[in-house]
């Protein structure tokens, strides 16, 4: 019996069977091309980027990125000056039509070295500015006798072309004048009544909070022929 007990017996353990189907998991699947999904959170498209080393003590690096937002309506270039892995300076250039409303929040973000806010403000501002310009273009087409400013092309009802939107980009005032004359660019003026008659001023401003998030501030004023001052229709 001792001989039997001392005899070594080798028992082969079968290998576990491989599952043909993947194990169910809540982990998101990695896409082949993640770029389309990333664009769901921003309207920015980068077109070029470069990096330049500047010999110094310590060594400095200039990183520049250029691109556009929302179907090439706003172009931008942002440059970072990096020294010892720290951003020392941020500079930017944006399309001229956006400077009046967008530059203040970008200047604040640049002074604080807040790079995410710079790109977030550029992206979100363009979307609201595009929506505002589209509304202004539709109003101009709907009330040509009150806003005979631009030649309104024939189009399908409810649709606005890129060519009609572009003239209103960056504009925050729209004037409705009962005695407007063809060729008078009254929608661009912020003061002066021009021809006699009732005048309605629609103002749509875009302002930013401390995080760079834009918001719309809409108001309307009316001017009567016998009054020199505006009377607010909606409280500001």
Short mmCIF file of the C-alpha atoms (twelve columns), coordinates in Angstrom:
data_MODEL
# 
_entry.id   MODEL 
# 
loop_
_atom_site.group_PDB 
_atom_site.id 
_atom_site.type_symbol 
_atom_site.label_atom_id 
_atom_site.label_alt_id 
_atom_site.label_comp_id 
_atom_site.label_asym_id 
_atom_site.label_seq_id 
_atom_site.Cartn_x 
_atom_site.Cartn_y 
_atom_site.Cartn_z 
_atom_site.pdbx_PDB_model_num 
ATOM 1   C CA . UNK A 1   0.000   0.000   0.000   1 
ATOM 2   C CA . UNK A 2   2.929   2.312   0.719   1 
ATOM 3   C CA . UNK A 3   4.148   1.767   -2.788  1 
ATOM 4   C CA . UNK A 4   0.741   2.677   -4.113  1 
ATOM 5   C CA . UNK A 5   0.560   5.811   -1.969  1 
ATOM 6   C CA . UNK A 6   4.050   6.948   -2.989  1 
ATOM 7   C CA . UNK A 7   3.297   6.588   -6.662  1 
ATOM 8   C CA . UNK A 8   2.817   10.014  -8.221  1 
ATOM 9   C CA . UNK A 9   -0.273  10.450  -10.274 1 
ATOM 10  C CA . UNK A 10  -0.492  13.290  -12.794 1 
ATOM 11  C CA . UNK A 11  -3.992  14.494  -13.441 1 
ATOM 12  C CA . UNK A 12  -4.388  16.877  -16.358 1 
ATOM 13  C CA . UNK A 13  -6.663  19.866  -15.740 1 
ATOM 14  C CA . UNK A 14  -8.649  20.853  -18.802 1 
ATOM 15  C CA . UNK A 15  -8.134  24.423  -20.004 1 
ATOM 16  C CA . UNK A 16  -11.111 26.745  -19.550 1 
ATOM 17  C CA . UNK A 17  -13.228 27.075  -22.636 1 
ATOM 18  C CA . UNK A 18  -12.958 30.392  -24.411 1 
ATOM 19  C CA . UNK A 19  -16.217 32.300  -24.758 1 
ATOM 20  C CA . UNK A 20  -16.932 33.121  -28.345 1 
ATOM 21  C CA . UNK A 21  -19.027 36.139  -27.386 1 
ATOM 22  C CA . UNK A 22  -17.561 39.071  -25.406 1 
ATOM 23  C CA . UNK A 23  -18.461 39.357  -21.759 1 
ATOM 24  C CA . UNK A 24  -21.189 41.999  -21.218 1 
ATOM 25  C CA . UNK A 25  -19.653 45.211  -19.872 1 
ATOM 26  C CA . UNK A 26  -20.665 48.800  -19.209 1 
ATOM 27  C CA . UNK A 27  -17.348 50.069  -20.507 1 
ATOM 28  C CA . UNK A 28  -17.827 52.228  -23.638 1 
ATOM 29  C CA . UNK A 29  -16.460 50.763  -26.836 1 
ATOM 30  C CA . UNK A 30  -13.552 52.669  -28.323 1 
ATOM 31  C CA . UNK A 31  -14.449 54.056  -31.772 1 
ATOM 32  C CA . UNK A 32  -12.100 53.712  -34.710 1 
ATOM 33  C CA . UNK A 33  -12.240 57.481  -35.248 1 
ATOM 34  C CA . UNK A 34  -12.995 59.487  -32.066 1 
ATOM 35  C CA . UNK A 35  -12.948 62.901  -33.800 1 
ATOM 36  C CA . UNK A 36  -16.674 62.986  -34.781 1 
ATOM 37  C CA . UNK A 37  -17.653 62.226  -31.189 1 
ATOM 38  C CA . UNK A 38  -15.369 64.912  -29.823 1 
ATOM 39  C CA . UNK A 39  -17.018 67.475  -32.113 1 
ATOM 40  C CA . UNK A 40  -20.326 66.803  -30.350 1 
ATOM 41  C CA . UNK A 41  -19.034 68.933  -27.453 1 
ATOM 42  C CA . UNK A 42  -17.493 71.819  -29.402 1 
ATOM 43  C CA . UNK A 43  -17.925 73.659  -32.687 1 
ATOM 44  C CA . UNK A 44  -14.161 74.177  -33.046 1 
ATOM 45  C CA . UNK A 45  -12.173 72.627  -35.883 1 
ATOM 46  C CA . UNK A 46  -8.387  72.966  -35.775 1 
ATOM 47  C CA . UNK A 47  -6.709  73.415  -39.143 1 
ATOM 48  C CA . UNK A 48  -3.035  73.989  -38.288 1 
ATOM 49  C CA . UNK A 49  -0.724  73.778  -35.295 1 
ATOM 50  C CA . UNK A 50  2.974   74.434  -34.840 1 
ATOM 51  C CA . UNK A 51  5.643   74.419  -32.157 1 
ATOM 52  C CA . UNK A 52  8.778   76.543  -32.148 1 
ATOM 53  C CA . UNK A 53  11.716  76.384  -29.731 1 
ATOM 54  C CA . UNK A 54  13.331  79.663  -28.692 1 
ATOM 55  C CA . UNK A 55  16.889  79.288  -27.304 1 
ATOM 56  C CA . UNK A 56  16.986  80.939  -23.909 1 
ATOM 57  C CA . UNK A 57  17.603  80.193  -20.254 1 
ATOM 58  C CA . UNK A 58  15.396  78.391  -19.553 1 
ATOM 59  C CA . UNK A 59  14.291  77.233  -22.998 1 
ATOM 60  C CA . UNK A 60  11.006  78.706  -24.228 1 
ATOM 61  C CA . UNK A 61  8.513   77.161  -26.602 1 
ATOM 62  C CA . UNK A 62  5.844   78.883  -28.713 1 
ATOM 63  C CA . UNK A 63  2.810   76.719  -29.517 1 
ATOM 64  C CA . UNK A 64  0.316   78.091  -32.059 1 
ATOM 65  C CA . UNK A 65  -3.044  76.628  -33.090 1 
ATOM 66  C CA . UNK A 66  -5.415  77.968  -35.735 1 
ATOM 67  C CA . UNK A 67  -8.889  76.926  -36.794 1 
ATOM 68  C CA . UNK A 68  -12.506 77.940  -37.210 1 
ATOM 69  C CA . UNK A 69  -15.881 77.391  -35.609 1 
ATOM 70  C CA . UNK A 70  -19.360 76.583  -36.853 1 
ATOM 71  C CA . UNK A 71  -18.969 76.120  -40.590 1 
ATOM 72  C CA . UNK A 72  -16.098 78.631  -40.910 1 
ATOM 73  C CA . UNK A 73  -18.041 81.602  -39.563 1 
ATOM 74  C CA . UNK A 74  -15.355 82.604  -37.057 1 
ATOM 75  C CA . UNK A 75  -11.597 82.115  -37.520 1 
ATOM 76  C CA . UNK A 76  -9.103  82.206  -34.683 1 
ATOM 77  C CA . UNK A 77  -5.419  81.791  -33.855 1 
ATOM 78  C CA . UNK A 78  -4.211  81.147  -30.295 1 
ATOM 79  C CA . UNK A 79  -0.520  81.161  -29.316 1 
ATOM 80  C CA . UNK A 80  0.977   79.942  -26.033 1 
ATOM 81  C CA . UNK A 81  4.394   80.895  -24.715 1 
ATOM 82  C CA . UNK A 82  5.609   78.038  -22.499 1 
ATOM 83  C CA . UNK A 83  8.635   78.152  -20.228 1 
ATOM 84  C CA . UNK A 84  9.618   75.394  -17.779 1 
ATOM 85  C CA . UNK A 85  6.315   73.598  -18.450 1 
ATOM 86  C CA . UNK A 86  4.397   76.736  -17.423 1 
ATOM 87  C CA . UNK A 87  2.325   78.943  -19.724 1 
ATOM 88  C CA . UNK A 88  3.817   82.422  -19.488 1 
ATOM 89  C CA . UNK A 89  1.736   84.254  -22.093 1 
ATOM 90  C CA . UNK A 90  -1.357  83.695  -24.256 1 
ATOM 91  C CA . UNK A 91  -2.166  85.734  -27.357 1 
ATOM 92  C CA . UNK A 92  -5.089  85.410  -29.762 1 
ATOM 93  C CA . UNK A 93  -6.586  86.717  -32.991 1 
ATOM 94  C CA . UNK A 94  -10.266 86.362  -33.934 1 
ATOM 95  C CA . UNK A 95  -12.499 87.423  -36.819 1 
ATOM 96  C CA . UNK A 96  -13.148 91.203  -36.733 1 
ATOM 97  C CA . UNK A 97  -16.936 90.862  -36.469 1 
ATOM 98  C CA . UNK A 98  -16.636 89.043  -33.113 1 
ATOM 99  C CA . UNK A 99  -14.152 91.371  -31.400 1 
ATOM 100 C CA . UNK A 100 -16.674 93.730  -29.756 1 
ATOM 101 C CA . UNK A 101 -18.462 91.032  -27.738 1 
ATOM 102 C CA . UNK A 102 -15.890 88.231  -27.547 1 
ATOM 103 C CA . UNK A 103 -12.655 90.116  -26.844 1 
ATOM 104 C CA . UNK A 104 -13.509 91.168  -23.235 1 
ATOM 105 C CA . UNK A 105 -14.021 87.598  -21.962 1 
ATOM 106 C CA . UNK A 106 -10.976 86.351  -23.874 1 
ATOM 107 C CA . UNK A 107 -8.821  89.137  -22.438 1 
ATOM 108 C CA . UNK A 108 -9.875  88.201  -18.901 1 
ATOM 109 C CA . UNK A 109 -9.190  84.506  -19.539 1 
ATOM 110 C CA . UNK A 110 -5.787  85.298  -21.059 1 
ATOM 111 C CA . UNK A 111 -4.787  87.404  -18.060 1 
ATOM 112 C CA . UNK A 112 -5.695  84.497  -15.765 1 
ATOM 113 C CA . UNK A 113 -3.945  81.927  -17.980 1 
ATOM 114 C CA . UNK A 114 -7.233  80.071  -18.398 1 
ATOM 115 C CA . UNK A 115 -6.784  78.209  -21.701 1 
ATOM 116 C CA . UNK A 116 -9.985  76.061  -21.489 1 
ATOM 117 C CA . UNK A 117 -12.129 79.190  -21.058 1 
ATOM 118 C CA . UNK A 118 -10.535 80.770  -24.136 1 
ATOM 119 C CA . UNK A 119 -11.576 77.914  -26.419 1 
ATOM 120 C CA . UNK A 120 -14.915 77.358  -24.679 1 
ATOM 121 C CA . UNK A 121 -15.899 81.014  -25.106 1 
ATOM 122 C CA . UNK A 122 -14.903 81.007  -28.789 1 
ATOM 123 C CA . UNK A 123 -16.914 77.854  -29.456 1 
ATOM 124 C CA . UNK A 124 -20.116 78.745  -27.590 1 
ATOM 125 C CA . UNK A 125 -20.186 82.398  -28.652 1 
ATOM 126 C CA . UNK A 126 -20.211 81.476  -32.317 1 
ATOM 127 C CA . UNK A 127 -23.262 79.239  -31.890 1 
ATOM 128 C CA . UNK A 128 -25.337 81.988  -30.244 1 
ATOM 129 C CA . UNK A 129 -24.084 84.674  -32.632 1 
ATOM 130 C CA . UNK A 130 -25.071 82.463  -35.559 1 
ATOM 131 C CA . UNK A 131 -28.561 81.922  -34.094 1 
ATOM 132 C CA . UNK A 132 -28.988 85.679  -33.562 1 
ATOM 133 C CA . UNK A 133 -27.848 86.500  -37.092 1 
ATOM 134 C CA . UNK A 134 -30.254 83.899  -38.460 1 
ATOM 135 C CA . UNK A 135 -33.175 85.469  -36.577 1 
ATOM 136 C CA . UNK A 136 -32.218 88.957  -37.780 1 
ATOM 137 C CA . UNK A 137 -32.006 87.705  -41.367 1 
ATOM 138 C CA . UNK A 138 -35.446 86.078  -41.104 1 
ATOM 139 C CA . UNK A 139 -36.957 89.288  -39.691 1 
ATOM 140 C CA . UNK A 140 -35.429 91.296  -42.525 1 
ATOM 141 C CA . UNK A 141 -36.983 88.925  -45.040 1 
ATOM 142 C CA . UNK A 142 -40.366 88.904  -43.272 1 
ATOM 143 C CA . UNK A 143 -40.626 92.701  -42.894 1 
ATOM 144 C CA . UNK A 144 -38.835 94.131  -45.947 1 
ATOM 145 C CA . UNK A 145 -41.000 97.283  -45.820 1 
ATOM 146 C CA . UNK A 146 -39.694 98.005  -42.315 1 
ATOM 147 C CA . UNK A 147 -36.139 96.801  -42.871 1 
ATOM 148 C CA . UNK A 148 -35.295 97.532  -46.530 1 
ATOM 149 C CA . UNK A 149 -31.585 97.212  -45.921 1 
ATOM 150 C CA . UNK A 150 -30.297 94.199  -47.780 1 
ATOM 151 C CA . UNK A 151 -31.441 92.658  -51.029 1 
ATOM 152 C CA . UNK A 152 -33.352 89.589  -49.864 1 
ATOM 153 C CA . UNK A 153 -33.006 86.723  -52.307 1 
ATOM 154 C CA . UNK A 154 -35.822 84.301  -53.006 1 
ATOM 155 C CA . UNK A 155 -35.641 81.338  -50.690 1 
ATOM 156 C CA . UNK A 156 -37.707 78.604  -49.206 1 
ATOM 157 C CA . UNK A 157 -39.931 79.533  -46.300 1 
ATOM 158 C CA . UNK A 158 -38.185 79.272  -42.947 1 
ATOM 159 C CA . UNK A 159 -34.690 78.757  -44.371 1 
ATOM 160 C CA . UNK A 160 -31.829 81.223  -44.277 1 
ATOM 161 C CA . UNK A 161 -28.744 80.905  -46.433 1 
ATOM 162 C CA . UNK A 162 -25.181 81.523  -45.294 1 
ATOM 163 C CA . UNK A 163 -25.026 84.621  -47.505 1 
ATOM 164 C CA . UNK A 164 -28.026 86.117  -45.682 1 
ATOM 165 C CA . UNK A 165 -26.634 85.329  -42.226 1 
ATOM 166 C CA . UNK A 166 -23.106 86.728  -42.648 1 
ATOM 167 C CA . UNK A 167 -24.067 90.475  -42.816 1 
ATOM 168 C CA . UNK A 168 -25.713 90.185  -39.389 1 
ATOM 169 C CA . UNK A 169 -22.860 88.423  -37.580 1 
ATOM 170 C CA . UNK A 170 -21.797 90.555  -34.618 1 
ATOM 171 C CA . UNK A 171 -24.802 92.872  -34.932 1 
ATOM 172 C CA . UNK A 172 -26.802 93.330  -31.729 1 
ATOM 173 C CA . UNK A 173 -29.403 95.899  -32.879 1 
ATOM 174 C CA . UNK A 174 -32.213 95.652  -35.378 1 
ATOM 175 C CA . UNK A 175 -34.390 98.667  -36.231 1 
ATOM 176 C CA . UNK A 176 -37.983 98.475  -37.428 1 
ATOM 177 C CA . UNK A 177 -39.030 101.814 -38.928 1 
ATOM 178 C CA . UNK A 178 -42.464 102.501 -40.375 1 
ATOM 179 C CA . UNK A 179 -41.052 105.169 -42.700 1 
ATOM 180 C CA . UNK A 180 -37.746 103.515 -43.584 1 
ATOM 181 C CA . UNK A 181 -36.451 104.213 -47.072 1 
ATOM 182 C CA . UNK A 182 -34.710 101.765 -49.334 1 
ATOM 183 C CA . UNK A 183 -30.959 101.994 -48.958 1 
ATOM 184 C CA . UNK A 184 -30.981 103.403 -45.425 1 
ATOM 185 C CA . UNK A 185 -28.816 101.210 -43.245 1 
ATOM 186 C CA . UNK A 186 -30.846 102.053 -40.131 1 
ATOM 187 C CA . UNK A 187 -30.238 98.700  -38.488 1 
ATOM 188 C CA . UNK A 188 -26.613 99.637  -37.901 1 
ATOM 189 C CA . UNK A 189 -27.223 102.902 -36.096 1 
ATOM 190 C CA . UNK A 190 -27.664 103.107 -32.349 1 
ATOM 191 C CA . UNK A 191 -28.893 106.689 -32.185 1 
ATOM 192 C CA . UNK A 192 -30.885 109.096 -34.271 1 
ATOM 193 C CA . UNK A 193 -34.378 108.544 -35.549 1 
ATOM 194 C CA . UNK A 194 -33.951 109.375 -39.218 1 
ATOM 195 C CA . UNK A 195 -37.342 109.640 -40.920 1 
ATOM 196 C CA . UNK A 196 -40.410 110.494 -38.824 1 
ATOM 197 C CA . UNK A 197 -42.584 107.615 -37.694 1 
ATOM 198 C CA . UNK A 198 -42.752 104.884 -35.113 1 
ATOM 199 C CA . UNK A 199 -39.500 103.080 -34.573 1 
ATOM 200 C CA . UNK A 200 -38.886 99.782  -32.749 1 
ATOM 201 C CA . UNK A 201 -35.376 98.861  -31.622 1 
ATOM 202 C CA . UNK A 202 -34.686 95.188  -30.951 1 
ATOM 203 C CA . UNK A 203 -31.490 94.584  -28.975 1 
ATOM 204 C CA . UNK A 204 -29.928 91.158  -28.522 1 
ATOM 205 C CA . UNK A 205 -26.676 91.244  -26.582 1 
ATOM 206 C CA . UNK A 206 -24.418 88.291  -25.800 1 
ATOM 207 C CA . UNK A 207 -22.756 88.457  -22.387 1 
ATOM 208 C CA . UNK A 208 -20.470 86.039  -20.521 1 
ATOM 209 C CA . UNK A 209 -20.264 84.856  -16.941 1 
ATOM 210 C CA . UNK A 210 -17.012 84.250  -15.046 1 
ATOM 211 C CA . UNK A 211 -16.685 80.728  -16.500 1 
ATOM 212 C CA . UNK A 212 -16.878 81.939  -20.093 1 
ATOM 213 C CA . UNK A 213 -20.444 80.685  -20.582 1 
ATOM 214 C CA . UNK A 214 -22.444 83.034  -22.869 1 
ATOM 215 C CA . UNK A 215 -26.024 84.098  -22.330 1 
ATOM 216 C CA . UNK A 216 -28.500 86.130  -24.371 1 
ATOM 217 C CA . UNK A 217 -29.900 89.424  -23.079 1 
ATOM 218 C CA . UNK A 218 -32.853 90.536  -25.225 1 
ATOM 219 C CA . UNK A 219 -34.752 93.810  -24.899 1 
ATOM 220 C CA . UNK A 220 -36.867 96.137  -27.039 1 
ATOM 221 C CA . UNK A 221 -37.419 99.905  -27.070 1 
ATOM 222 C CA . UNK A 222 -39.970 101.981 -28.958 1 
ATOM 223 C CA . UNK A 223 -39.695 105.584 -30.152 1 
ATOM 224 C CA . UNK A 224 -42.698 107.702 -31.080 1 
ATOM 225 C CA . UNK A 225 -42.575 110.805 -33.323 1 
ATOM 226 C CA . UNK A 226 -43.483 113.135 -30.443 1 
ATOM 227 C CA . UNK A 227 -40.850 111.747 -28.072 1 
ATOM 228 C CA . UNK A 228 -37.100 111.956 -28.251 1 
ATOM 229 C CA . UNK A 229 -36.422 109.237 -25.719 1 
ATOM 230 C CA . UNK A 230 -37.061 105.516 -25.934 1 
ATOM 231 C CA . UNK A 231 -39.779 103.870 -23.886 1 
ATOM 232 C CA . UNK A 232 -38.871 100.323 -22.877 1 
ATOM 233 C CA . UNK A 233 -41.321 97.632  -23.910 1 
ATOM 234 C CA . UNK A 234 -39.567 94.946  -21.894 1 
ATOM 235 C CA . UNK A 235 -37.632 95.535  -18.709 1 
ATOM 236 C CA . UNK A 236 -33.890 95.134  -19.134 1 
# 
